Amino acid sequence: SLSRFSAHQQRKELDKFSKAQAVTPYTLKMPKPQPNPSRAVDIWTKAKLDSRAMGARTPGFDGHIGADIKLNRNLLLGTSAQLIEKKNVDGTTEEGYLTGPYLAMQLSPNLKFNAKTAWGKQQNTALKDAPDIHRQTSSAQLSGHWKWNSFTVAPSAALIHEKIAAPGQSAKTADAKSSSTSKTTRLDIRPEIRRPFQLDGGEVIEPFVNLSGSIDLDANETHNSASKIDRIGAGVRFSNPSQYNVQATTQIEGLGSDQAPDLKSRLNVTVPLQ
C-alpha cells in the first residue's frame, strides 16, 4: 500500500543521516528529514496466483484492489473490488467479480472488529449464452491477541453469509423458496498460538500453530447443523521489521470433507519496495 511504501522511504532517509553522523569526526547537527505527511487515504492491492505447476487442483487468479480512509485512530472505512478467474477440473473456466464496502474498528488495544459486504456476478465461459450468476457475501469478524507469559494467543471468529442466485433470477428479487437461490450461513473459528524469540541482530523468529473450524448455521428439517475442523497448520515466521518477512507454513486441509485431506506447504517472502 502507499502508506507502507512511504514509511519504508522514511526509514531509509533516517538510516542515511545516522550513517553520515557515525562517520563524521566532529559532533555536527545533522538536518532532520522531512516527515511524510499523514495519509488519511490509502490505496492498496494484492493478488494470488495458483497454477498446476505449484500443485493446485484448480488453477486461477484472485486479485484485489481497494482504497480506504481513516476517520480517526480507531475507525477505518473503505471499498474494494475483487476479480476472480478459476479453471475447473472439467476444463471450463469461471470468471467473476465482487465489489463492496468494508470497515475496520479497534475496539480495544487487544480486540479488533472487521465487517464487509460485496455484490457481484459469476459466469462459466463454456456457457456463453447463459445469464450471469449473481453473488452476495457478507461477513463480520472479531479478532484479538493477548500475551500469556511468553506466548501470544490470537483467536478469531467470523460470521459469514453467502447468497447465490442462479440464471434468470436477481440476487435481490429471487424468492427464498425458489430452488434457483441458495443461501449459506456459517461461523468460522480460528485460534492461533505464537511464541516469538528476539535475536541479537534485531530479527524475530516466531513459531506458530493454528486450526480452523466451522459451524453450519443453516439447520432445518432436512439439513442438520454440523461443526467440523477444516484445517490445522503450523509454521514459523522470520522477520526484520524494517527489511523483510519470511514465513513458512504447512497445513492439512479438508479434514471435514468426505475426500482425503490435502497436505499443503507455502513459503511467503515479503520485501519492501525500494
N, C-alpha and C positions, 0 to 999 in steps of 0.2 A: 504494500500500500504506500501511498505518498508520504504519510506520516512516519512510517518506519524508515523509508529512504532518507527523509530529512534528518531524522535522529542519527542515522549512521553517518551522514555527511558532517553533522555537528561534532560527533565523536572523533572523526578523522582530523578535523581542524584543531580540536583541543590537543590531540596527540602531537601534531606538528609543533605547536607552541611549547609543549612540555619537553620535546626532544631538543628544540632550539635553546631553551633555558638550561638544559642539562649540560650542553657543550660550551656554554658561554663562560669564560673565565671570571667574569665580573657579575655582580648582582645587578641585573638590569630589570627594569619594569617592563614586562612584555605586554603588548597591546592585547586586550581581550577580544576574542572573536565575537562577531555579531550574532546574537541569538536568533534562532529560527523563529519566525512568527508563529504564534499559537494557531493551529489549524482546527477550526470548528468543523469544517467539511473535509471528509476523507474519501478517496476513491480507491477501490481495491479490486483485485481479480485473482482467480485461482482456477486450475484446470487439472483434470485427472484423465489419463490415457491408459487404457487396458488393451493389450494385444495378446494373441495366441502365443507369440514368442515368449511372453512373460508368464505363460501358464493360465491365462484367463479363458474360461469356458465361453463367455460371451464378450468378445472384444467390443470396445466402444469408446466414446469420448463424452466427458462430462465437464462442461465449462461454466464458470460463474463470473459475473461482473456486477459490481454494486457501488453505491455511494451512500454515506451516512453523515449525519450532523449531530454533534454533541451539544445537547441543550444545556446540560450542567455536568458536574463531575460524576454524577451517578446515573444519568439517563442519556441514552443514545437512540436515535430513530434513523431508519434508512430504508432503502428499497434495492432490490436485486433482480437480476434476470439469469436464468439457467437454460443452457442449450444442451440437449441430450441426443446422442446417436448410439444405438446399440445393435449389434449384429446377433441375431438369434441362431440357435443350433440348426434350424432348418434352412439357413442361408438367407432368410429375409432380413430386412433392416428396419428398425423402428426409429423414427425421428420425432422430436417434440421440444417443447419449451415450457417453462414455468416462470412467472413473474409476480411479484407482490412485495408488500412492506414487511419490515421486521423491527423489533426493538430489543434493547438490552438494558437491564436495570440492576444496579448494585444495591441490593437490599441491606447489606451489612458488610463489614470487612471480609467475612468468610462466606457470604451467600450471594448468589447471582441468579437473576431471572431472565430468561430469553423467550421470546414469542415471535412467531412468524406465520404468515399465511400466503398462499400463492395459487394462482389460476393459470391454466394453460391447455394446450392441445397436444395430441399424440397421433401419429399416423404410421401405418405399415406401408412401406414403399411398394410392396408387392400388390397392394390393393389400391391402385391409383384412383379408382372411381368411387371408393368407399368414403363416406363422410369422416371427418376427424373425430377422435375420441376426446371428450372434454374431461379434464382432471382438476381436482381441487384438493389441496392438502393444507392442514393447519396443525400447529404444534405449540406446546408450551412446556418449557424445560426449567427445572430448578436444580442448580448445581452448587456445590460448596467444597471447601477444603479446610481441614483442621490439622493442626500439629498435635501429635501424640508421641511424647518422648522424642526420638529421632526420626519418626515416621510422619509421612503426610497421607492423610485419609481424604480421598476425593470422590464422594458419591454423587450420583446424578439420577434424576428421574424425569421422564418426558411423557406427556400425554399427546398422542398423535391420532388425528382423524383424517381419513382419506376417502374421497368420493370420486367414482369413475362413472361417467355416463357414456353408454355405447352409442354407435352411429344412429343418427335420426333423433337423438334426444339432446337437450341442452342441460348442462350441469345445474342450471338454476331453475329449470322448469320441469325436469324429469320427475315423474311420480315415484315416491319412495317405494311403492309396492311393485313397480314395474321391474321385470326381470332384466331390463336393459341397464339398470343402475345398480351399482354395488357400493356398499359403504363398509368401512372397517374402522374400528377404534381400538387402540391398544395402549398399554402402559409399558414403556421401556425403562428398565432399571440397569444402571451400570456403576458398580462400585470399583474403586481403584485404590491401591496402596503403593506408595513410593517411598524410597529411602535414599536421600541424597548424601553424597560424600564429597566434601570440598578438598580439592587437590592443591598442592603447593603453588602451582602456576596460575591459580585463579579459575581453572576449569572445574566443572561439576560433573560427576558421574552418578547416575541415578537409576538403579534397577527398579522395575515396577511389575505388578501383576494385576490383572483385571478380569472381570467376567461380565457378560451382557445377558440379560434375560428379558422376557416379555410376557405380559399377561393380556390375553384376548378378552376385551370387554363386551363383545357382541354376543352375549349369551341370550338364547331364546329356546323355544321348544325343540327346534331341530339343530341348534348349534350350541353346544355347551362351552362355557368359558374354560379356557385352558391356559396354563402357565408353563413356560419352558425356559431352559438355559440355551441361548442361541450360540454363544461364543465364549471361549476362555482364552486368555492370552497372557504373554509375559514378554519382557524385553528390557532393554537398557538404553538410557539416553546419555549422551556425552556432549557437553556444551561449553562453549566460551561465550558468555553473554554479548560480548562486543564483536565477535567474529563469525562463529559458525555453530551449527547444531546438527548432531548426527544421532539418529535413532534407529535401532534395530528391533523388530517385533516379530514374534512367531505366534500365530493364532490357530486354534482349532475351531472351525466354523461349521454350522449346520448340525449341531448336536441335537436339536429338537425336531429334525425332519426325518422322513422315512428313508432317505438315502444315506449313503456312507458319509461321514464327516470329511471335510476338506482340511488339509494342513497347509497353511499359507505363511510365508515369511516375507517380510518387507523391510527395505532399508531406505530411510528418508535422510537426505542431506540438504540442509538449509544454509545458504551462503548469502550475506547481504550484497546488494548491488554496489558495484564500485563506481 
